[in-house]
Amino acid sequence: MNSIINEVEELKELIINSDEYKEYKKYEELLDTNSRVKELVNKYTSMQKEIVLLESKNNDTSDKEKELDLLYSELTSIDEYNKYLDSSKKLNELITNIQNNFQEFFDSLVS
């Protein structure tokens, strides 16, 4: 049993040392220091919540949605933000592939 746990720890280290994870962390840290991106993300998130609230009350959201689109356009015009999104997708793909492999293996054990 301990050897299996050790192997899982090794897998964790492999992920942490992967290019995908390193790239993700690099852009995450860059965004953490970019006050403009933080401000835009906060505004975007806040506006999404406003839209959901308006929709739940059956109110018109078209103006807010236009504002949201503008915020999104502004966000995606920032190179570091796009690189962060790209690196996040790559890391998610890696993790999803690992999860799928484990799931297939576990499924095969019980079938």
HUWO-V452980 format. One record per residue. N is the residue number from 0. SS is DSSP state (H for helix, E for strand, L for the rest). OMEGA is omega as a letter, one per 40 degrees, with the letter a starting at -180 (NA if undefined). BURIAL is + if it has 16 or more other ideal C-beta (glycine too) atoms within 10 Angstrom, else -. Layout:
# HUWO-V452980
N_SS_OMEGA_BURIAL, N_SS_OMEGA_BURIAL
This chain:
# HUWO-V452980
0_L_a_-, 1_H_i_-, 2_H_i_-, 3_H_i_-, 4_H_i_-, 5_H_i_-, 6_H_i_-, 7_H_i_-, 8_H_i_-, 9_H_i_-, 10_H_i_-, 11_H_i_-, 12_H_i_-, 13_H_i_-, 14_H_a_-, 15_H_a_-, 16_L_a_-, 17_L_i_-, 18_H_a_-, 19_H_a_+, 20_H_a_+, 21_H_i_-, 22_H_i_+, 23_H_a_+, 24_H_i_-, 25_H_a_-, 26_H_i_+, 27_H_i_-, 28_H_i_-, 29_H_i_-, 30_H_i_+, 31_H_a_-, 32_L_a_-, 33_L_a_+, 34_H_i_-, 35_H_i_-, 36_H_i_+, 37_H_i_-, 38_H_i_-, 39_H_i_+, 40_H_i_-, 41_H_i_-, 42_H_a_-, 43_H_i_+, 44_H_i_-, 45_H_a_-, 46_H_i_+, 47_H_i_-, 48_H_i_-, 49_H_a_-, 50_H_i_+, 51_H_i_-, 52_H_i_-, 53_H_i_+, 54_H_a_-, 55_H_i_-, 56_L_i_-, 57_L_i_-, 58_L_i_-, 59_L_a_-, 60_L_a_+, 61_H_i_-, 62_H_i_-, 63_H_i_+, 64_H_i_-, 65_H_i_-, 66_H_i_+, 67_H_i_+, 68_H_i_-, 69_H_i_-, 70_H_i_+, 71_H_i_-, 72_H_i_-, 73_H_i_-, 74_H_a_+, 75_H_i_-, 76_L_a_-, 77_L_a_-, 78_H_a_-, 79_H_i_-, 80_H_i_+, 81_H_i_-, 82_H_i_+, 83_H_i_+, 84_H_i_-, 85_H_i_-, 86_H_i_+, 87_H_i_-, 88_H_a_-, 89_H_i_+, 90_H_i_+, 91_H_i_-, 92_H_i_-, 93_H_a_+, 94_H_i_-, 95_H_i_-, 96_H_i_-, 97_H_i_-, 98_H_i_-, 99_H_i_-, 100_H_i_-, 101_H_a_-, 102_H_i_-, 103_H_i_-, 104_H_a_-, 105_H_i_-, 106_H_i_-, 107_H_i_-, 108_H_a_-, 109_H_a_-, 110_L_NA_-
